């Protein structure tokens, strides 16, 4: 089987991205626990598990191609001071994943790599859902903050 260096690159970048996402969501979960935001901590913990599952699927695909996963050094988790900061960082994380998986799935469709196409397209759909969840959470947070400001003026 001939190796496709571009496909290998997409798979390795995707694995690195997912491992960075696991780290980011896990860190956010722990930080929320420290802040006493138990519901947010649970949501971030759930996200970290989902991203770990993505990493597992990518690892499995790499191994089926005879490629040893080669994780790079993970980027630092962005510094945050609030739940809003976390969600904005998560929005960027998910948007980056969507761009990566969109490019990768389009490439795989062009070169007829069906298994990889289905992997990337499935991840793309899941990351789009994650982005919608983050956007919804940001909207809910804005409403809650607005209500708190209104109540404090009374």
N, C-alpha and C positions, 0 to 999 in steps of 0.2 A: 504494500500500500504506500503510495507516494504521499509524503507530508506536504501539507499546504501551509507555508509559513504565515500567510495572512490570517488564515483560520486559527492557527495555533496562537498567534498574537492576540486575536479577539478573545479566545478562550482564557488565556493567561491574564489579560487585562480585566476580563469579567470576574475571574476568580479573585484577583486583587481587590477589585471594587467591592465585591460581596464581603470579603473578610474585613475591609475597612468599615463597611456598613454594620457588620456584627459588632465591631469594636465601638463604633459611635453610638449605636442604640443601647448596647450593654452599659456603656459609661453613662449615658443619659438616664437609664433606669436607676443606676446606683446613685446618681446625683439627686434624682427626684426622691428616692428613699430618704436621703439625708435631709432634704427640704421638707419632708413630711407630705409629699404629693404622691400618696400611695396609688391612686388610680392611674396617674400618668406613668409612674414607675412600672406598673403592670402592663400598660400599653407598650412602652418601650421594650420591656422584656419580651413581649410577644413578637414585636418586630425583629428583635435580635435573633430569635429562634427561626422566624421565616427567612431571614437573610442567610442564616447558617444552612438552612435547607437548600437555598439557591447555590451556595458554595459547594454543597455535597453533590448536587446534580452536575455542576460544572466539572468537579473533580472526577466524577464517574465518567463523564464524556471524554475528558482528557485521557483517562486510563484506558478506555475502550479504543482510543486511537493510538495507544502505545506511547503516550506522552506523560512523563512524570510532571505532576503539578509543581510549579516553581513560583511560590509566593514571594513577593518582594516585601521590602520594609513597608509597613503600613504608615499612612500619613497620620499626623497628630489629629486628634479630635478637636474640632474648632472650639475655642473658649466661649463659654456662654455665661450669662448672668441671670437668665430668666427662661421660663418655659417658652416664651415667644422666640427668644434667640435659638433655642433648641429646634423648634419647628422650622424656623427659617433655614437653619443649617440642614435639616432633614429635607426640606423642599429642594435645596440645591443638590443634595446627594441623590435624590430620586430623579431629578431632572437630568443629571449626568448619566445615571443608569439608563434612562430612556433613550438618550442620544446614542450611547454605546450599543445598546441592544437593537435599536433601529438600524444603525449602520451595519452591525454584524448580521442581522437577519436579511437585510437587503443584499449584502455580499453573498451570503450562503444561497439565497434564491438564484442569484446570477450565475453562480458556479455549480449549481445543482448539488449542494451538500444538504440533502434533505433532513438527515437526523440533526445536524447542527442548526439548520433553519428552524426546525420545530422546537429545539431547546431555546434558542434565542427569542423566537417569537413568543413562546410561552412565558419566558422571563419578562419580555417587554410588556405583555398584557398585565402581569402581576405588578410590575413596577408602576405602570399607569394607575392601577388601583391604589397602590401605596401613595402615589402623588395626590390622588383625589382625597384619600384619607387625611393626609397632611393638610391639604387646602381646607377641608371641612373642619378640621380641628382648629386651624388658624381662624376661620370664620367664627366658630363657636367661642373661641377665646376673645376675639374682638368684641363680640356681643356681651360677654360676661364682664369684660373690662369697662365697656361703655355703661352697663347697668350699675357697676360699682361706683363709677364716677358720678353718675346721676344720683345715686342714693347718698353719696357723701356730700352732695351740694344741698340736700334737703335739711 
